[in-house]
């Protein structure tokens, strides 16, 4: 992707992250619904052209999405897709690719919540190696004459009960809906998404007053240095904090003056 499409996808990723940072959101269900939207847009060429037509207002396109999807999928999915169609796209196909990426990312988020993301990443890698070394299996999975259900059954026999459910779901989607990509390219893309998700951590920050951009930058940099991984800040304001700050990363909570505690932790790590 380039130009407008790249910017639109970046914004959509941020919206998805903000949504799935809320643990009350069912990430697996969201993934399933986004996958169904991907299939719809891939099948209905005229629809995706309308939804990416720069001559149409973003609001009118969002209203069309609400009419089409309302009652068929959850409100979170409608909101995400509505945000996508409000953006500008370089090519109509980029919209479909982006919805598909969001579906896979939501599934990987579900794996991350369950503590299984490392397993999923490893299973994707190993499956790619197996396919690369077994010409007969690759031929069966990429055959244009075999039905999607037959390929799904084959994958279930290979992966069912032996791999994480998320791994099976995203591989089945890739194989049964390749959308013109090679199996190898699709698996490589999934592996990269899993690696990106694994390297991302979320810090829930609660402060008495909103943090300035500089404060957010300094806090994010300090936490990334402390944990050795990219850090996404999920910010909340609660006057009851009484001038202090609370930071939660996973099950770990840092209360009080963040700067002092981070400095203390850094000194301990330095030995």
N, C-alpha and C positions, 0 to 999 in steps of 0.2 A: 504494500500500500504506500501511497505517497500523498503529499499535499493535504487536502481537506479530509480525506478518508483517514489518514494517520491521526489527525487531530480529533476527529470524531470518535475513533476507537479509544484513544487515550482518555477522553472524557467519559466514555462508557465504562471503561475499566475502573475508573475512580468511583463512579456511581455504584457499580457492582460491589466493590470493596466496602464502601460505606454501608451498603445494604446488608451484606453478609457478615459484617462485623457484629451485627445484632444477632445474638445466638438464638433469638426467638424465630428467626427466619429459617425455614426448612430449605437448606441449600440443595439437597438432592431433588426435592420436588421442583425447585426453581430450575435446576439443570434439565429435568425432564420436559418442563414446559417450554424452555428456550429451545430445546432440541426440536420440539414439534413445530415451533415457529420457523426454525431453520428449514425444516422439510417443506413447510408451506411456501416460504419465499423462494426456495430453490425450484419448486414445482411451478409456481405461478409467476412467470417472467413478467407479464404485464403489470402485476401487482407491485413487484419490487421496483419496476421502472417508475410507477406513479409515486411510490414512497421515497424515491431518490430524485424526483424531478425538481430541479432548482427553481422552476417557474411557479411551483406550488408553495404556499406558505407552510412553515413548520407546524403551525397550529392546526391547519386543515389536515395535514398528514397525520398528526397525532390523534385528531378526532376520528379519522378513518380507522386507525389502529384500534382505538377504543371500541368502535362499533364492531369491528371484525373479531376482536379477541375477547371483548368483555363477556363474561359468563363462560368462556371456554378455558381460560387460564386465570391464575390468581392476579390480584392487583399489583403485586411486585413485578410480575412479568410484563403486564401491560405498561407500567410506568417505565421500566427499562427500555422496552421497544419504542415507546412514545418518545423517550429522550433520544434514542438513536435516529428516528426519522426526522426529528427537529433539526438535526445536524446536516451539514452539507457533505456530499459524497462525490469522489472523483469518478467512480464507476458504480453501477447498481450492484454488481457482484460483490463489491466490498462490504455492502450492508449484510449480505448473507454470511460472508466469511466472519464478520464481526459477531453476529448473533451466535454462530456456531462456537466461536472462541469463548464467548461468555458462558455458554452452556457447559463446555468442558471445564472452564475455570470454576464454575459453581460446583460441579461434581468433585473437583480436586479440593475445593474448600471443605466439602462434606468429609472427604477422606482426612484432611488436616484436622478437623474438629475431632474425629474419631481416633486420632493418633496413628493413622495408617498411611500417611502420605509417603513416607520413605519406602514402605512396601510397594505402593503403587508405582512409584518411580522405578524401583528395581524390577518390578514385573513387566513394565512397559519395555525396559531395556532388554530383558531376557526374551520376551516374546519377539521382539525385533530380530534378535540373534537367531532364534529358532526358525522364523520365517525365512530369513536370509540363507539358512543352510539347508532348507527343505523345499526343493523346487516343486514337489507334488503338492505340498500344503499351500504354498504361495499361489499355485495355479488354481487350486480349489477356491481360495479366498478372493481371487481377483477375476474369476471366470465371469464373462458377460452372459453366459447362458444359465448359470445357476441362479436360483431365486434368492431374494434377501432372507427369507425364512430358512432356507437350506443352509445358508452361510451362518445364520444366527445359531442354528442347532449344532453345526460343526464347532463353532466357537464355544458354545456352552459345554459340549463334551470335552473340549480341551481345557477350559478355564473354570467351569463351574465347580465350586468347592475347593479349587486349588489356587485361586487368585482372589484378591479383594473384589467385592461386588462392584466397586467403582471402576476398577481396571477392566472388568468384563463389560460393563456398560459402555465405556468410552471406546473400547476396541470394537464392540459390536456396531456402534454408530459409525465409526470410521469405515469398517468393512462393508456394511450394508448401504451406506450413503457416501461413497467415495468422492462424489462431486468433481470428477475429473482428475483427482490427485493419485499419485502412485501410493501403494501401501507403505512403502518405506518413507516417503515424504510425510505422510500423515502421522506415522509413528514418531518420526523425528520431531515434528511439531508438538505432539502431545508430551513428549519427554521434556522439551524445553519449557512448556507451560508448567509441568510438574516441578521442574527445578526452580523456576521463578517463584512459584507458590511456596516451596520449601524454604527459600531464602528470605521470605517476608514474615515479619513478626508484627503484631499489633499491640500498641500500648494504649490503654484506656486512661486518659488524663483528666482528672477532675480538679478544677481550680475555683477560687472564690470569684474571680473576675476573668473575662476573656484574656487569653494570652496574645501578646503582640506577635507579628510575623517574625521578628528577631528572636523573641523568646521561644517560639515554636521551633525555629531553625536550630537554635542552640540546644534545646532539649532533645530534639530528634537526633542531632549529631552525637550528643553525649550518650544517649541510650544505644545508638548503633555501635558506638565504640565499646560500650560496656558489654553488650550482648554479642558483638561481632557479626551482626546481621542487619539488613535493611529494616528500618522501623517505620511503621505507619501509625500516626497519632490519631486516635479517636477522641475528640475533645468534648468535654462536658463542663458546664458551669453550675456550681452549687454554692451559694453564699454561706451555707453551713460549714464549709471548709475553714472559714474564718482566717483568710489570708494565707493559709498554707496550700499545699498541693498534694494530691494523691496520684500515684502512678501504678497501674496494674498491668503486668506483663505475664500472661498465662495465669498461673496460680500464685505468682509472687507479687506482693504489694509493698510499695515504698511509700511510707507516709512521712509528713513533715516537710522540711526544706529539702527539695530535690537536689539542689546544687551540692549541699553539704554531704548528703548521703551518696551521691554519685562519686564525689571526690574521694570519700572514704572507701567506697567499693573499688575505685580505680587504684587507690594506694594498696589495697589488699591484693589485687590482682598483680600489681607490679612487684609484690614480694617485699 
